[in-house]
Amino acid sequence: MAFTYTIKPNLLTKEECDLVLNFTLENLILNPAKTIGYDSPTSDTRKSNVVFYPYYQKFPFILEKISKLLDENITIKGFDLDYRNSQFQFTEYKDGDFFVWHKDITGKEVTQHERYCSLVIQLNDGYEEGDLELKLSNGSITKVEKGIGNTIVFLSDIEHRVTGVKNGNRYTLVNWVGLKETNNYKKTLL
């Protein structure tokens, strides 16, 4: 069966999530999120705050755990997964914030090679609603269970959303895994 999505409960420990969360909130400046294809950061499509940062460099345990998760679940003939030098998007959804149904690839601006799959790590669970939901090809909707350290990896062309947050703030790390062609340097003798 082809890869569509996988959910890994507790990929990061609570202590690891707290390290990332505290570092970000104490050291980085969040800005209103912008969405490709929309002019205003406060449009009717999305309301959240974000910052991009090379979390793999600051917290090597994230790279180690994500690499293992991806290697166990995704293999594409002729391609390697491309993510090791990427920056995560730290996302803060405050009370009332949301992101409507969307895909993480949009055609011309972002292609499948740049974003083959998306991954989301939940850093906290002290909020109500604010659910990440996926709309699968058969029309069914899957709600990702909340939990500190829970991680989902899904194809970037799957529609998904974050419902409105109530009573708290939702914090996540988001990243996109691209594809790069495998260079095969083996030579064949004829």
N, C-alpha and C positions, 0 to 999 in steps of 0.2 A: 504494500500500500504506500502511496506517495505521501510525503510529509505535508501536513496542513498546519498543525499546531501541536505543541506539547506544553504541559504545565508541570513545573517542578516545585512542589511545596518546600518551603524552608531551604531554598538554595543558599541563601545567606542567613547567618544566625542573627538573633536580635542584637547582639553586641556589635556585629559587623554593620548592620543597618544603622544603629545608633552612631557609630563612628562616622559614617558617610553623612548622615543627616546633620549631626552636630557640626562637622567640619563645614558643610555647605552653608548652613544658616548663620554660622559665626564668621565666615571668611569671604563669601561670594555675594554678589549683588544680583538679585533676580529682576527681570524685566517682563513687561507684558508679552505674552506669546504672540507670534505672528504666524499666519497660516498661508501657505503658498496658494495663490489664486484669489486671495482676499486682501483688500487694501487696508482695512482697519483692524488693529489688534483687538478691539472690543466689539467686533461684529457679532452677529447672531449665531456664528458657527463655533466660536471657541472663547472661553474666558479662563485664563490661567497665567501663571508666571513661570518663567524658565531661565535657566542659565546653562551654558555648555562648558564642560570641563573635562580634561583627560583623566577621568577617575581610574582607568587601568594603571596609569603611572603612579598615582598617589596611593592606591589601594590594590596591590598586586593580587590579593586573594580573589578579587572580582574577575580578573582575567583568567586565573586558574580555573575557577568554577564555571565560568561561562564557556571557556574552551572545551572543557569536559562535556558539558551539556550539549553544545553544538555538535561536537564530534560523535557523540552517542546517537544523535537524532537526524543529522543531515549529511548526506553524501550526494554530490552531483557530478556525474561523469564529465570530465574535461574542465572542471572548475574547482577552485579553492574558495573557501569563505574568506572574505576580506573585512576585517573589523579591528584588528589588533592596534592600529594607530588612530582609531576613531575617538571622538569625544562623545560622552554621554550627555543627554539632555536631562538635567534635574528639573522636575516639574512639580509645581506647587498648585494644588487646587484648593482654594479657600471656600468657605461657606457660600454656596450658590454657584460656584464655578462648574464648568462643564466643557465637553467637546462633542459636537454632533457626529452622526454617522459620516465616516470618511475612510479613505484608503491612504496608505503612506506612499504610494506611487501615483503620479499624476500624468504620466506620459512624457511630454517634452521636458518638463522641469526636473523630474526625478524618474529614473528608469529602473527596471528590474535588476540591471547589473549593479546599480548603486544601492538599491534597497531590495534585496531578495527576501529577507525576512526582518521582522521587527521583534524587539524584546523589551519587556517591561518588568522591572523589579520593584515590588512593593516594599517601601521602607517603613511604613507604619500602618496601624489599623484603628487609630483613635478618631474615627469619623463615621457618619452614617451615610448610606447610599453611596454616591460616587463610584458606582460599579463600572468596571471594564467589561464590555460585552462585545462578542464577535458575532457577525451574521454569516453563517456558513452557506456554502453553495446550494444546499437543499432548502434554504430559507429559515432553518432553525436558528435560534439565538442561544449562545452559550455565555453564561455569566461566569467570570473568573472569580473563584473564591478568594475572599480577603484573607490576608495573613502576612505577618511580618516576614520578609525574606522570600515570599512566594514569587516565582518567576514564570512568565509565559513567553514562549517564542512562537510566532505565527507568520505565515506568508504575508508580505507587505501589501498584497493586492486583495486581502480580505477586509471587507468593511467592518469597522469597529467604532465604538464610542465610549465616552466616559459620561455617565449620568450625573446630574447635579449633586454636588456634595452638600450634606447637611450636618450641622453640629460638629464642626472640627475642620481640620486641614488634611488633605490627602497628599502624600509625598511619594514620588516614584523616580526611578532612573529609567530612561528610555534610550535605546540605541538601535541602529539599523545595521544589518549585516549585508554587505554587498558580495558580488561575485567577481572573481578575476580568473581569466583563462589560465589553465595549467600549462606551464611550459615544459614540454617533454623533450629532453635533450638526448634521449637514447638514439643511437644510430643503428641502422640495420645493415648487415653485410649481405650483399647479393651474390 
